[in-house]
Amino acid sequence: MTAPLLEVSEIHTAYGLSRVLFGVSIEVGAGECVCLLGRNGVGKSTTMRSIMGLTPPQAGRVAFKGVDITGWESYRVARAGIGFVPEDRRIFADLTVWENLDVAQRGGGWTTERVFDLFPTLRQLTGRNGGYLSGGEQQMLTIARTLMGNPELLLLDEPSEGLAPLVVDHLDEQIARLKAEGLTILLAEQNTEFSLRLADRVYVLEKGAIRFSGAAAALRDNEALRHELLAL
């Protein structure tokens, strides 16, 4: 059996004295789209931050391509091939769209032309400062900037949050295209419908622990189970 691209094993993470994750374990295989589902505050973002080394776990292990990266500095994690799109986007507001992309370019498969093909809207906005973009445009730019680093694994933290339904539908199509091109994706979301359209497998988090793991179809096809797990 092929080893997973990402393996998170029994991690426990806290902010000071406040414990957030209690033995979370997840796996992401190459080419998969895996979703962390759950309500606000259950530990989805903390799981992402633990993987990226932004909030290192106090116990447990994070491995990428078989290498233990637990506690690595976030820049080392990024250089290893993990790209992170944070919930708060963190674009460079005083730089233009072009400059935001250029500063992140590492060389490889992703170029400005390729990200403009994925996000045609950005092609029309190359000279506009990031701070003057709409929420949807900023989300596109954040994903595009992360892709410029040529990640093997893309972490998307609440990408649909605060976006209009039409913008979410476009984002859905763009993430689906990345998946179809073979990019491995770990998605953290509250938007169940959005997530289940994209995911191959899901983990449901509750109070910092995994309550359910299985095929996305198991939730798509079972309304009672969705209600039980996600209180919809």
Residue pairs with C-beta under 8 A, 6 or more apart in sequence:
2 29
2 30
3 66
4 27
4 28
4 29
4 30
5 28
5 29
5 30
5 64
5 65
5 152
5 153
5 184
6 26
6 27
6 28
6 51
6 62
6 63
6 64
6 82
6 153
6 184
6 186
7 26
7 27
7 61
7 62
7 63
7 64
8 24
8 25
8 26
8 27
8 47
8 50
8 51
8 60
8 61
8 62
8 63
9 25
9 60
9 61
9 62
9 63
10 23
10 24
10 25
10 59
10 60
10 61
11 21
11 23
11 24
11 25
11 47
11 50
11 57
11 59
11 60
11 61
11 62
12 19
12 21
12 22
12 23
12 57
12 58
12 59
12 60
13 19
13 20
13 21
13 24
13 43
13 46
13 47
13 49
13 50
13 55
13 56
13 57
13 58
14 20
14 21
14 58
15 46
15 55
19 208
20 43
20 46
20 208
21 43
21 46
21 47
21 50
21 57
21 208
21 209
22 207
22 208
22 209
23 60
23 209
24 43
24 47
24 50
24 60
24 205
24 208
24 209
24 210
25 60
25 210
26 34
26 36
26 47
26 186
26 203
26 210
26 213
27 34
28 34
28 153
28 184
28 186
29 184
30 184
31 182
31 183
31 184
32 184
32 185
32 200
32 201
33 175
33 179
33 184
33 185
33 187
33 198
33 199
33 200
34 185
34 186
34 187
34 199
34 200
34 201
34 202
34 203
35 186
35 187
35 188
35 189
35 195
35 196
35 198
35 199
35 201
35 202
35 203
35 216
36 44
36 47
36 48
36 186
36 187
36 188
36 189
36 202
36 203
36 205
37 44
37 189
37 190
37 192
37 195
37 202
37 203
37 204
37 205
37 219
37 229
37 230
38 44
38 190
38 204
38 205
38 206
38 230
39 190
39 206
39 230
39 231
40 190
42 205
42 206
42 207
42 208
43 205
43 207
43 208
43 209
44 157
44 158
44 188
44 189
44 205
45 87
45 157
45 158
45 188
46 55
46 208
47 188
47 205
48 84
48 86
48 155
48 157
48 186
48 188
49 55
50 56
50 57
50 62
51 62
51 77
51 82
51 155
51 186
52 74
52 77
52 78
52 82
52 84
52 155
53 69
53 71
53 72
53 73
53 74
53 76
53 77
54 74
56 70
56 71
57 70
57 71
60 70
61 68
61 70
62 68
62 69
62 70
63 69
63 70
64 77
64 80
64 81
64 82
64 153
65 80
65 81
65 152
67 80
69 76
69 77
69 80
72 80
74 84
78 84
78 149
78 151
81 150
81 151
81 152
81 153
82 151
82 152
82 153
82 155
83 146
83 147
83 149
83 151
83 153
83 154
83 155
84 146
84 155
84 157
85 142
85 143
85 146
85 154
85 155
85 156
85 157
85 159
86 142
86 157
87 157
87 158
87 161
89 138
89 139
89 141
89 142
90 142
91 100
91 130
91 131
91 133
91 138
91 141
91 142
91 145
92 99
92 100
92 103
92 130
93 129
93 130
93 131
94 129
94 130
94 131
95 103
95 129
95 130
96 126
96 127
96 128
96 129
96 130
97 122
97 125
97 126
97 127
97 128
97 130
97 133
97 141
98 112
98 126
98 127
100 130
100 141
100 145
101 112
101 115
101 141
101 144
101 145
101 148
102 112
103 145
104 145
104 146
104 148
104 149
105 111
105 112
105 148
105 149
106 148
106 149
106 150
107 150
108 150
109 150
110 147
110 148
110 149
110 150
111 148
112 148
114 147
115 122
115 144
115 147
115 148
116 122
116 123
118 144
118 147
118 174
118 177
118 178
119 140
119 141
119 143
119 144
119 174
121 137
121 140
122 137
122 140
122 141
122 144
125 133
125 137
130 138
130 141
133 141
135 162
135 163
135 167
136 163
136 164
136 167
136 170
136 171
139 159
139 163
139 167
139 171
140 171
140 174
143 154
143 156
143 159
143 174
146 154
147 154
147 178
151 183
152 183
152 184
153 184
153 185
153 186
154 178
154 183
154 184
154 185
154 186
155 185
155 186
155 188
156 175
156 185
156 186
156 187
156 188
157 188
158 188
158 189
158 190
159 171
159 175
159 187
159 189
160 168
160 171
160 189
160 191
160 194
161 190
161 191
163 171
168 191
168 194
172 194
172 197
172 198
175 185
175 187
175 198
176 197
176 198
178 185
179 185
179 198
185 198
187 195
187 198
187 199
189 195
192 219
192 226
192 230
192 232
195 202
195 216
196 202
196 216
196 219
196 220
199 216
200 215
200 216
201 213
201 214
201 215
201 216
202 212
202 213
202 214
202 215
202 216
202 219
203 210
203 212
203 213
204 210
204 211
204 212
204 213
204 229
204 230
205 211
206 229
211 229
212 225
212 229
218 225
219 225
219 226
219 229
226 232
